[in-house]
Amino acid sequence: MRDPRQIIVRPIITEKTTARQMEHNQYAFEVLSDANKHEIKHAVEQMFNVHVTQVRTAHLRGKWRRRGQSVGKRPNWKKALVTLAEGETIEVFEGL
């Protein structure tokens, strides 16, 4: 198993993820592209001391961006939606 701090790249905080957090107790993270669901579950449980009931993942394509005449592409990335056990929260997300 890899170090949990390597697997989770950053939390994703948007209006949509905040609504999912309130309604379904789901939290969104950007994770390494080659991380599997077992590694993601283990990393979240170790880093935040919570119990994970479900992990859903999605591979997302990077967007094409232009600046003047030069064209570039942002890298592809992986998103993980993590559902926590009833009554548990991650304190980092609270109060944002």
C-alpha positions in Angstrom: 0.0 0.0 0.0 1.1 3.5 -0.8 1.2 6.4 1.7 -2.3 7.9 2.0 -0.9 11.4 1.5 0.3 10.4 -2.0 -3.1 8.9 -3.0 -5.3 11.9 -2.2 -4.2 14.9 -4.2 -6.7 17.5 -2.9 -10.3 17.9 -1.8 -12.8 19.2 -4.4 -15.0 21.9 -2.9 -17.7 23.3 -5.2 -21.4 24.1 -4.8 -22.3 20.6 -6.1 -20.0 18.7 -3.8 -21.1 20.8 -0.8 -24.8 19.9 -1.6 -23.8 16.2 -1.8 -22.0 16.5 1.5 -25.1 17.9 3.2 -27.7 15.5 1.6 -25.8 12.2 1.2 -22.7 12.5 3.4 -20.4 12.3 0.3 -17.1 14.0 0.0 -15.2 14.5 -3.3 -11.4 14.2 -3.7 -9.0 14.4 -6.6 -6.9 11.2 -6.4 -4.0 9.6 -8.3 -5.1 8.3 -11.7 -3.8 4.8 -10.9 -5.3 4.5 -7.4 -8.0 1.9 -6.9 -11.0 1.9 -4.7 -9.4 -0.1 -1.9 -6.4 2.3 -1.7 -8.7 5.3 -1.7 -10.9 3.9 1.1 -7.8 3.0 3.2 -6.3 6.5 2.6 -9.5 8.4 3.7 -9.9 6.2 6.7 -6.3 6.7 7.8 -6.1 10.5 7.1 -9.5 11.6 8.6 -10.2 8.8 11.1 -13.7 7.9 9.7 -15.4 4.8 8.4 -16.0 4.7 4.6 -19.1 2.8 3.3 -18.7 3.4 -0.5 -16.2 4.7 -3.0 -17.2 5.8 -6.5 -14.6 6.9 -9.0 -14.5 8.6 -12.4 -11.8 9.4 -14.9 -12.1 12.9 -16.3 -10.5 14.3 -19.4 -8.4 17.4 -19.2 -9.7 20.5 -21.0 -8.1 22.2 -24.0 -7.0 25.8 -23.1 -5.7 28.6 -25.3 -3.6 31.6 -24.5 -3.3 33.7 -27.6 -2.1 31.4 -30.4 -0.6 28.8 -28.2 -2.8 25.8 -27.4 -2.4 23.4 -24.5 -4.2 20.6 -22.7 -4.7 20.2 -19.0 -3.9 16.7 -17.7 -6.5 13.9 -17.3 -7.4 13.3 -13.7 -9.4 11.0 -11.5 -12.2 12.0 -9.1 -13.4 9.9 -6.1 -16.8 10.3 -4.3 -16.5 8.9 -0.9 -19.6 8.1 1.2 -19.1 8.0 5.0 -20.9 6.1 7.6 -24.0 7.6 9.2 -23.3 10.4 11.6 -19.6 10.9 10.6 -18.1 14.0 9.1 -14.7 15.2 8.0 -13.8 18.3 10.0 -11.7 19.9 7.2 -14.8 20.5 5.1 -17.0 21.9 7.9 -17.4 25.7 8.0 -16.4 26.4 4.4 
